[in-house]
Amino acid sequence: MNRIVRTNLFDITGLILLAAAFLLLSLKLDVGDVLPSSFLNLNTIFLSILIEAFPFVLIGVLIAGVIQIFVTEEHIQRWIPQSRTKAIIMSCVVGALFPACECGIVPIVRRLVSKGVPLYAAIGFMLTGPLINPIVIASTYMAFGNNTAIAGWRMGLGFAVALIVAFLVSFFFRGHQFKEALTNTETLTASRKKEPFTKRFFSMLTHSIDEFFDMAKFLIFGAFLAAAVQTYMPAKSLLEAGDGPFSSIAVMMGLAYVLSLCSEADAFIGSSFNSIFPTPSVLAFLIFGPMIDLKNTLMMLSVFRAKFVFSVLFFVATTVFLSIVLVQSFL
Amino acid sequence: MVFQAQQAVRAAILLFFTILIFKFHYTGEITKFINPKYIGLSQIASVLFLVLFFIQITRIWEKKTHHHHHNHECSHNHDCDHNHDHGNTPMTLKKVISYVIIAFPLVTGFTIPAKVLDSSIAEKKGGMAVITGKSEKSSTNESTNEEVAQSSDTEVLPNPYGEISQDEMNSLVQKLKQSDPINMDDYVYYLNYEEISKDVATFKGREITLKGFVYKEDGFQQDQLVISRFLITHCVADASIIGFLTQFEEAATLEKDTWVEATGVLDVTTYNGTEMPFIKITDWKTIEEPSEPYLFPLNVRIL
């Protein structure tokens, strides 16, 4: 009896909390005047990031649901080439053709890996997906005064970086690197096939819901951090830090990481820094941001082991940095 | 039948996200968050939340001897391939925290009004460094913008937030080059701003009318201020500041963030060693903050 109360206690408190929250809401408290204006700015930026991200996240979790229910391990084995090199190249190309956003891609990657896609291939897909797609190309082209050079470098160098990182992952990591154990799924999919379509469709949707709740807390936390950085961290101090050619690359990468902008929208921000920083640093901003950022790291941490997430972060950061240093003289 | 409290919480959250987004659209507050071009996309999100809500409410009451419909073969939730939470495991402190995090934007979204970004954000975004930078960068690739076609004389109708063709864009640029006085309408503001920054000399001496909010920074003279605007590509998180440095006697008396409408004469000045456009104000008045305070870039159709 005592145990029942104890296990349900959190449920009850959860409900009460929620009821309290909505009671507060119905009172129509105008707290706008009480809070400092910087917090109002923060809240507006925070909500806008979420409103912007939700369509992509929801589409992402729906695709993840489809993969979970309708794609079998046999499909994956047939589609993915056996050779590692081919698999990596293919995954990067598929990512480039797939118009994803970095907030929607983590749940998809997780489903792909759980269905037997090799980890390195999934990472290749995750890195090129948000970076290389028509919307990003178009917005970069426009933001830099209809200049094809920056857009071209962004795509080309980004693709190369994704390939290198995928290879690095294949050398250093085995298995799926999930936080929680994962066992054989064959029996599961075998039974699934016999189920009627409507039932499978329904479980696809419930899966998407679960996936959403897994991701949402990290997305929201990440969006809040990114908004806080925008509200309280002056860009000026960064500008002063990024004086030398190398430090300016590092500063712009750091900025891309903490701002966590959508890859479709970061081009104008990037171009507004084009004057202050040399072009290679701006390019580093444009390549690094879509591949991995604060919001994205948090979402990956919900799926993968921390060690793996930080290794990927390290691989991407160093590869982007070194490749920018290498091509600097051509820019 | 057993009431699944956690599933109910999840259903409530999905429903309230639907309502929150709907509310922003209904009240028009949505333009304080995102570029109106993406309104459709955000409505899709609201509809998807509603669909997921209707799916979720079927899970609130489930049989007591619970097993997942897709989980027959497994003895344990986490032995299977779906290594994620179904909302059936007992609540722990960790989960309460995650629900609080998820409910947080709902609480702030419903209770705290959306705020138009102000000059403190402009400062954090780089302020004058970004504004002067615009001209510095532009002067280097001046040569590229000489290929503007002379042909199309057709009047371009404002096509809010939609895409325009390269021809329409060129004719807008032509129109600007011939106009005196220049009127900085919201629709063409950014386009004109870019053109003027690129080639200040051409526009020197012309009359210009513009509106914006007052932005000041250390290092300005008493009679100087920037009449500035925010440009939003996607959402206010990617706002970048643009504006013109202006000069008039009463500038010192104007508070930051006051909205003004002003007319003046374009000139060239140097600020921190950078040549940039500069307006000598002849006439000005304070105005109410416009209902659409943000600017959105025009998009040129590439294909």
Interface residues (C-beta under 8 A of the other chain):
Chain A: T7 N8 L9 F10 D11 I12 T13 G14 L15 L17 L18 A21 F22 L24 L25 L29 D30 V31 G32 L35 S37 S38 L40 N41 N43 T44 I45 F46 L47 S48 I49 L50 I51 E52 F54 P55 L58 I59 L62 Q68 I69 S114 K115 A138 S139 Y141 M142 A143 G145 N146 N147 F178 K179 E180 A181 L182 T183 T185 T187 L188 S191 R192 K199 F202 S203 L205 T206 H207 S208 I209 D210 E211 F212 F213 D214 A216 K217 I220 F221 A223 F224 A226 A227 Q230 T231 Y232 M233 P234 A235 K236 L239 L259 L261 C262 E264 A265 D266 A267 F268 I269 S272 F273 N274 S275 I276
Chain B: A5 Q6 A8 V9 R10 A12 I13 L14 F16 F17 I21 F24 I30 K32 F33 I34 Y38 L41 S42 I44 A45 L48 F49 V51 L52 I55 Q56 R59 H69 H70 H72 E73 C74 H78 D79 C80 D81 H82 N83 H84 D85 H86 G87 P90 M91 T92 L93 K95 V96 S98 Y99 V100 I101 I102 A103 F104 P105 L106 V107 T108 G109 F110 T111 I112 P113 A114 K115 V116 L117 D118 S120 I121 E123 K124 K125 G126 G127 A129 V130 T132 G133 K134 E136 K137 S138 N141 T144 N145 E194 L231 T233 H234 C235 V236 A237 D238 S240 I241 P297 N299 V300 I302
